[in-house]
Amino acid sequence: MTDTIRWGILGTGRIAHKFAEGLSVVPDAVLVAVGSRTQSAADEFGNRFAVPRRHASYEALAHDPDVDVIYVSTPHPFHKENTLLCLNAGRAVLCEKPFALNAVDSQLMMDTAKAKNLFLMEAMWTRFIPAILKARELVASGAIGDLLLIQCDFGFRAEFDPKSRLYDPHLGGGALLDVGIYPLTLAYLFLGEPAAISGQAVLGRTGTDDQNGMVLKYAGGQLALLSSAVCVESPCEAVLMGSKGRLKIHAPFWVSQQLTLRVGDEEEVISMPIVGNGYNYEAQEVGRCLRAGQLESEYCPHAETLSIMRQMDSLRAAWGLKYPGE
């Protein structure tokens, strides 16, 4: 592996722009190629980010020999086929969250990466944000005593559009896969695998979940109370409550820059500024893993990605929410 990691981006939508911006502040990474479904879209993106190699198909990008790793940024239902395309062409992959529509597809992607001896990771950028790493360190050190309860939410209001990725079932629409995955991931980071999970959802006009509430119970007696929505704005905070105190991860918790630790009457505000736009941290982790010859990251291991996919599968099954093609 070269000192500089050579990136390709598959897809040219909003999240691809965000990742390209983040990548620009990673000193040992360079964006060398982009792939789109049309030459015009690839050229437009290439001009915006000074990308030298512009491909008019995903296949051409996957087979570009000058690319070390590809960031898959397409809508949820296409993650599996796009990731498999890249893996089968011999490219490492960072796949945008949710990793796939369901756990079965996720397992296939992971099995393929293992068979090809290639690195694969879900692009859950929150795992690598300094504030989240600091919060994990504080909780592990016993700063709030024994962690007993987590409250976390991610809700925003999007205008209803049956053809948008947030509402169209053919695009994996709904709150759970788009933003509910963030509270679920945060709960896993601090409490691990739940012993039981239940929830309620409000299915909207297109049959996808407009909002939901989830309760996770753990073997040690802890609880996580989580919610997500695409139809209403929520505080977007996370509060970790322990036997001695509590830790607040300020909004927006998934890319927070501030923590408040409260123990008794004492309160400490901890500033954790972000360099870049936050997407750079996951890109740095991919580079670290590739140089070390790792096939997965210990900060975002396949087993955890798979567990969270299974949790979402379980919730959707209870809600009667099944996507076309599943």
C-alpha positions in Angstrom: 0.0 0.0 0.0 1.3 3.4 -1.0 1.8 6.2 1.6 -1.0 8.1 -0.1 -4.4 6.4 -0.2 -6.0 6.8 -3.6 -9.8 7.2 -3.4 -12.6 6.8 -5.8 -16.2 7.9 -5.2 -19.1 5.9 -6.6 -22.1 8.2 -7.0 -22.3 12.0 -7.2 -25.1 13.0 -4.8 -25.2 15.2 -1.7 -23.3 12.7 0.5 -20.6 12.2 -2.1 -20.0 16.0 -2.1 -19.7 15.9 1.7 -17.3 13.0 1.7 -15.1 14.7 -1.0 -15.0 17.9 1.1 -13.9 15.8 4.2 -11.3 14.0 2.2 -9.7 17.2 1.1 -8.3 17.8 4.6 -6.8 14.3 5.0 -3.1 14.8 4.3 -2.3 11.3 3.2 -5.3 10.8 0.9 -6.2 11.9 -2.6 -9.4 11.7 -4.6 -8.3 10.4 -8.0 -11.5 9.1 -9.6 -15.3 9.4 -9.6 -17.9 7.2 -11.2 -21.4 8.2 -12.2 -24.1 6.9 -14.4 -23.5 9.7 -16.9 -20.3 11.4 -18.2 -21.8 14.9 -17.6 -22.5 14.1 -13.9 -19.0 12.7 -13.5 -17.4 15.7 -15.2 -19.4 18.2 -13.1 -18.4 16.5 -9.9 -14.8 16.2 -11.2 -14.7 19.9 -12.0 -16.0 20.7 -8.5 -13.4 18.7 -6.7 -10.5 18.7 -9.2 -10.8 14.9 -9.8 -8.6 13.8 -12.6 -10.4 10.6 -13.6 -14.1 10.8 -14.5 -15.9 7.6 -15.3 -19.3 7.4 -17.0 -20.2 4.1 -15.3 -19.7 2.5 -11.9 -18.1 -0.5 -13.6 -15.4 1.7 -15.1 -14.6 3.2 -11.7 -14.5 -0.2 -10.1 -11.9 -1.4 -12.6 -9.8 1.7 -12.5 -6.3 0.3 -11.5 -5.2 3.6 -10.0 -7.8 3.4 -7.2 -7.1 1.8 -3.8 -10.5 2.2 -2.1 -14.0 3.2 -3.2 -16.5 5.1 -1.2 -20.0 3.9 -2.2 -22.4 6.8 -1.8 -25.6 5.6 -3.6 -29.1 5.2 -2.0 -29.6 2.4 0.4 -31.0 -0.3 -1.9 -28.0 -0.1 -4.2 -25.3 -0.5 -1.6 -25.1 -4.3 -2.0 -24.8 -4.4 -5.7 -22.4 -1.4 -5.9 -20.2 -2.8 -3.1 -20.1 -6.3 -4.6 -19.2 -4.7 -8.0 -16.2 -3.0 -6.4 -15.1 -6.0 -4.3 -15.3 -8.3 -7.3 -13.1 -5.8 -9.2 -10.5 -6.1 -6.4 -11.2 -2.7 -4.7 -11.5 -2.1 -1.0 -14.8 -0.4 0.0 -16.1 2.2 2.5 -19.9 1.8 2.1 -22.3 4.6 3.3 -24.7 3.7 6.1 -27.0 1.9 6.3 -24.6 -0.8 5.1 -27.4 -2.5 3.2 -31.2 -2.9 3.3 -31.0 -5.9 5.7 -28.7 -8.3 7.5 -28.8 -11.0 4.8 -27.4 -8.5 2.2 -24.9 -7.2 4.7 -23.6 -10.8 5.4 -23.1 -11.4 1.7 -21.1 -8.2 1.3 -18.9 -9.2 4.3 -18.4 -12.7 3.1 -17.4 -11.5 -0.3 -14.8 -9.1 1.2 -13.4 -11.9 3.3 -13.2 -14.2 0.3 -11.5 -11.6 -1.8 -9.1 -10.6 1.1 -10.3 -7.0 0.9 -11.0 -4.3 3.4 -14.7 -3.4 3.9 -16.3 -0.9 6.4 -19.6 0.8 7.0 -19.3 4.6 6.7 -20.7 5.3 10.1 -18.8 8.6 10.6 -20.1 9.2 14.1 -18.0 6.3 15.5 -14.8 8.3 14.8 -15.9 11.8 15.9 -13.6 13.2 18.8 -16.6 13.9 21.1 -17.9 10.3 20.8 -14.4 8.8 21.4 -14.1 11.1 24.5 -17.5 10.1 25.7 -16.6 6.5 25.5 -13.4 7.1 27.4 -15.3 9.0 30.2 -17.9 6.3 30.6 -15.3 3.5 30.6 -13.4 5.4 33.3 -16.4 5.4 35.6 -16.9 9.2 35.3 -20.7 8.7 35.7 -20.6 5.5 37.6 -22.4 2.5 36.2 -24.2 3.4 33.0 -27.9 2.6 33.4 -29.9 4.6 30.9 -29.4 6.2 27.5 -31.8 8.6 25.9 -31.1 9.6 22.3 -33.1 11.0 19.3 -32.6 12.0 15.7 -35.6 13.7 14.1 -35.9 16.3 11.4 -38.8 17.5 9.2 -38.7 16.9 5.5 -41.4 18.0 3.2 -43.4 15.0 1.9 -42.3 13.9 -1.5 -43.3 10.3 -2.4 -40.4 10.1 -4.9 -37.7 11.3 -2.5 -35.3 8.8 -0.8 -36.8 9.7 2.6 -40.3 8.5 1.6 -40.0 6.2 -1.4 -40.0 2.5 -0.4 -38.1 1.6 -3.6 -35.3 3.8 -2.2 -35.4 2.3 1.3 -37.2 5.3 2.6 -38.3 6.0 6.2 -36.7 7.3 9.4 -35.2 4.0 10.7 -32.6 3.3 8.0 -31.8 6.9 7.3 -31.4 8.4 10.8 -32.6 5.8 13.4 -29.4 3.9 12.8 -27.5 6.7 14.6 -29.2 6.3 18.0 -29.0 2.5 17.6 -25.3 2.8 16.8 -24.7 5.1 19.8 -26.5 2.7 22.1 -24.3 -0.1 20.8 -21.1 1.9 21.4 -21.9 2.2 25.1 -24.0 -0.8 26.0 -23.3 -3.4 23.3 -25.7 -6.1 22.2 -29.2 -5.7 23.6 -31.0 -8.7 25.1 -34.4 -7.4 23.9 -35.6 -4.8 21.5 -39.1 -3.5 20.8 -40.6 -0.4 19.2 -43.5 1.4 17.6 -43.6 3.2 14.3 -46.0 5.5 12.4 -46.1 4.4 8.8 -46.9 7.2 6.5 -48.6 7.6 3.1 -46.0 5.6 1.2 -45.8 2.8 3.8 -42.4 3.8 5.2 -41.9 4.9 8.8 -42.4 8.6 9.3 -41.4 8.3 13.0 -40.5 5.6 15.5 -39.7 4.9 19.1 -37.5 2.1 20.3 -36.7 0.5 23.7 -33.6 -1.6 24.1 -33.1 -3.7 27.2 -29.7 -5.1 28.2 -28.6 -8.2 30.2 -27.2 -6.0 32.9 -30.5 -4.2 33.5 -29.8 -1.1 31.4 -32.2 0.6 29.0 -31.9 2.7 25.9 -34.8 4.9 24.9 -34.4 5.9 21.3 -36.4 7.7 18.6 -36.1 8.9 15.0 -38.2 10.8 12.6 -38.3 12.5 9.1 -41.5 14.4 9.8 -40.7 16.3 13.0 -37.7 18.0 14.5 -36.4 16.6 17.8 -33.6 17.9 20.1 -31.0 15.5 18.5 -29.1 15.0 21.7 -27.8 12.0 23.6 -27.8 11.7 27.4 -26.0 8.9 29.2 -27.2 8.5 32.8 -25.2 6.6 35.4 -25.3 5.7 39.1 -23.1 8.7 39.9 -23.9 11.3 37.2 -24.7 11.9 33.6 -23.0 12.9 30.4 -24.7 14.9 27.7 -23.6 14.7 24.1 -24.7 18.0 22.7 -26.7 18.4 19.5 -26.2 17.3 16.8 -24.9 14.3 18.8 -23.7 12.4 15.7 -21.2 15.1 14.9 -21.1 16.8 18.3 -18.4 19.2 19.4 -19.4 19.5 23.1 -20.0 17.3 26.1 -21.4 18.2 29.5 -20.4 16.0 32.4 -22.5 16.4 35.6 -21.7 14.6 38.8 -23.7 15.8 41.8 -23.7 19.6 41.8 -20.5 19.8 39.7 -20.8 20.4 36.0 -17.9 20.4 33.5 -18.3 21.5 29.9 -15.8 19.7 27.6 -15.1 21.2 24.1 -14.2 18.7 21.4 -13.8 20.7 18.2 -13.9 19.0 14.8 -11.3 19.5 12.1 -12.9 19.5 8.6 -16.5 18.5 8.2 -16.2 15.3 10.2 -16.2 12.9 7.3 -12.4 13.1 7.3 -12.2 11.0 10.4 -13.7 7.8 8.9 -11.5 8.3 5.8 -8.4 8.5 8.1 -9.4 5.3 9.8 -9.7 3.5 6.4 -6.3 4.7 5.5 -4.9 3.5 8.8 -6.4 0.0 8.3 -5.3 -0.3 4.7 -1.7 0.5 5.6 -1.8 -2.0 8.4 -3.2 -4.7 6.1 -6.4 -5.0 8.2 -9.6 -6.3 6.5 -11.9 -4.5 9.0 -11.7 -1.8 11.6 -11.8 -2.5 15.3 -13.7 0.7 15.7 -16.4 -0.3 13.2 -16.2 -4.1 13.0 -18.3 -6.2 10.8 -20.0 -7.9 13.8 -21.3 -4.6 15.1 -22.6 -3.5 11.7 -24.3 -6.8 11.3 -25.9 -6.6 14.8 -27.3 -3.2 14.2 -28.7 -4.4 10.8 -30.4 -7.3 12.6 -31.9 -4.9 15.1 -33.4 -2.9 12.3 -34.6 -6.0 10.6 -36.4 -7.1 13.8 -38.0 -3.7 14.2 -39.2 -3.5 10.6 -40.6 -7.0 10.8 -42.7 -6.0 13.8 -43.9 -2.9 12.0 -44.7 -4.7 8.8 -42.3 -2.6 6.9 -40.8 -4.6 4.0 -39.0 -3.0 1.0 -39.6 -4.0 -2.6 -37.2 -6.7 -3.7 -36.5 -8.0 -0.2 
